[in-house]
Amino acid sequence: MKTIEVVAAVIKNNDKYLATQRGYGEFKGMWEFPGGKIETLENKKDALIREIKEELNADISVDSFLCTVEYNYPEFHLIMYTYICSLISKNIENMKHNDQELEHEDYKWLTINDIDSVNWLPADLEIIKQLKNTNVNR
């Protein structure tokens, strides 16, 4: 089975987290934390900053490591390195994917209390569990 390594940004603004709705592919319409593949010779934080700029035209700071999620999808094994991030720029845009489809159809700011109100990708549910544990222990 092929392994794909990606980074994901849990962008926090006060008590809310940014959720993005996938705009293309097999999981179109489902919700995820934004991010993407790590390019050859790229470190994880640089990959995350680049991906968020490409996907949302936003600048972020990578504040702290949250968790690594490993999940087996039918076609591949995912390793997702997840970081808590903050917006530097206040704008977020839905950007095109391959100049054809939107990378994300929509985005929402969700509190930990309403984070289950959208249909998350399975691997991202692991991040939500971690966020809930972190919030309970504060």
C-alpha positions as CSV (number, residue, x, y, z in Angstrom):
1,M,0.0,0.0,0.0
2,K,1.3,3.4,-0.9
3,T,2.1,5.8,2.0
4,I,1.4,9.6,1.7
5,E,2.9,12.0,4.2
6,V,1.1,15.3,4.6
7,V,0.9,18.3,7.0
8,A,-2.3,19.8,8.4
9,A,-2.9,23.2,10.0
10,V,-5.3,23.5,13.0
11,I,-5.7,27.2,12.6
12,K,-7.0,28.7,15.8
13,N,-8.6,32.1,16.3
14,N,-9.6,32.7,19.9
15,D,-11.8,29.7,20.7
16,K,-12.5,28.7,17.1
17,Y,-10.9,26.4,14.6
18,L,-10.8,26.7,10.8
19,A,-12.5,23.8,9.0
20,T,-12.4,23.7,5.2
21,Q,-14.8,21.8,2.9
22,R,-13.0,19.8,0.2
23,G,-13.8,21.0,-3.3
24,Y,-12.5,18.1,-5.4
25,G,-11.7,14.4,-5.6
26,E,-13.1,11.4,-3.9
27,F,-13.8,13.2,-0.7
28,K,-15.4,16.3,-2.2
29,G,-17.9,17.9,0.2
30,M,-16.3,16.5,3.3
31,W,-14.5,18.7,5.9
32,E,-10.9,18.7,6.8
33,F,-8.1,20.8,8.4
34,P,-6.3,22.5,5.5
35,G,-2.8,21.4,4.4
36,G,-1.2,19.1,1.9
37,K,1.7,17.0,0.7
38,I,5.3,17.6,1.8
39,E,7.5,18.2,-1.2
40,T,10.9,16.6,-1.6
41,L,13.6,18.2,0.7
42,E,10.9,20.4,2.3
43,N,10.6,20.5,6.1
44,K,7.1,20.1,7.6
45,K,6.6,23.7,8.8
46,D,7.7,25.2,5.5
47,A,5.4,22.7,3.7
48,L,2.5,23.8,5.9
49,I,3.1,27.5,5.3
50,R,3.4,27.0,1.6
51,E,0.2,24.8,1.4
52,I,-1.9,27.3,3.3
53,K,-0.7,30.1,1.1
54,E,-1.5,28.1,-2.0
55,E,-4.9,26.8,-0.8
56,L,-6.3,29.8,1.1
57,N,-4.0,32.7,0.1
58,A,-3.3,33.2,3.8
59,D,-0.2,33.6,5.9
60,I,0.2,31.6,9.1
61,S,2.6,31.1,11.9
62,V,3.2,27.5,13.0
63,D,2.9,27.7,16.7
64,S,3.2,24.1,18.1
65,F,3.0,20.5,17.1
66,L,-0.3,18.8,18.0
67,C,-0.1,15.2,16.9
68,T,0.7,12.7,14.2
69,V,-2.3,10.8,12.7
70,E,-1.8,7.5,10.8
71,Y,-4.9,6.3,9.0
72,N,-5.5,3.6,6.4
73,Y,-7.7,4.7,3.5
74,P,-8.7,2.0,1.0
75,E,-6.1,3.3,-1.6
76,F,-3.3,4.5,0.6
77,H,-1.8,4.8,4.1
78,L,-1.8,8.4,5.4
79,I,0.7,9.9,7.8
80,M,-0.5,13.4,8.8
81,Y,1.6,15.7,10.9
82,T,-0.7,18.3,12.6
83,Y,0.3,21.7,14.0
84,I,-1.6,24.4,15.9
85,C,-1.3,27.6,13.8
86,S,-2.4,31.2,13.9
87,L,-3.3,33.5,11.0
88,I,-0.9,36.3,10.3
89,S,-3.0,37.7,7.5
90,K,-6.7,38.0,8.2
91,N,-7.9,37.1,4.7
92,I,-8.9,33.6,3.6
93,E,-9.9,32.8,0.0
94,N,-11.1,29.7,-1.7
95,M,-8.4,29.0,-4.3
96,K,-8.5,27.0,-7.5
97,H,-7.1,23.5,-7.7
98,N,-5.1,22.9,-10.9
99,D,-6.9,26.0,-12.3
100,Q,-10.1,24.0,-12.6
101,E,-11.8,23.2,-9.3
102,L,-11.9,25.0,-6.0
103,E,-9.5,23.5,-3.5
104,H,-12.2,24.2,-0.9
105,E,-15.9,24.8,-1.5
106,D,-16.4,26.5,1.8
107,Y,-14.8,27.2,5.2
108,K,-16.2,27.7,8.7
109,W,-14.9,28.8,12.1
110,L,-16.0,26.2,14.6
111,T,-15.8,26.1,18.4
112,I,-15.0,22.8,20.1
113,N,-18.7,22.6,21.1
114,D,-19.9,22.7,17.4
115,I,-16.9,21.0,15.8
116,D,-19.0,17.8,15.2
117,S,-21.6,19.8,13.2
118,V,-19.8,19.0,9.9
119,N,-18.9,15.7,8.1
120,W,-15.2,15.3,8.7
121,L,-12.8,13.1,6.8
122,P,-12.0,10.0,8.8
123,A,-8.3,10.9,9.5
124,D,-9.3,14.4,10.7
125,L,-11.6,12.9,13.3
126,E,-8.4,11.8,15.1
127,I,-7.3,15.4,15.3
128,I,-10.7,16.4,16.7
129,K,-10.3,13.7,19.5
130,Q,-6.9,15.2,20.3
131,L,-8.4,18.8,20.4
132,K,-11.2,17.7,22.7
133,N,-8.7,16.1,25.0
134,T,-6.5,19.2,25.0
135,N,-9.5,21.4,25.7
136,V,-10.7,19.2,28.6
137,N,-7.3,19.3,30.2
138,R,-7.0,23.1,30.2
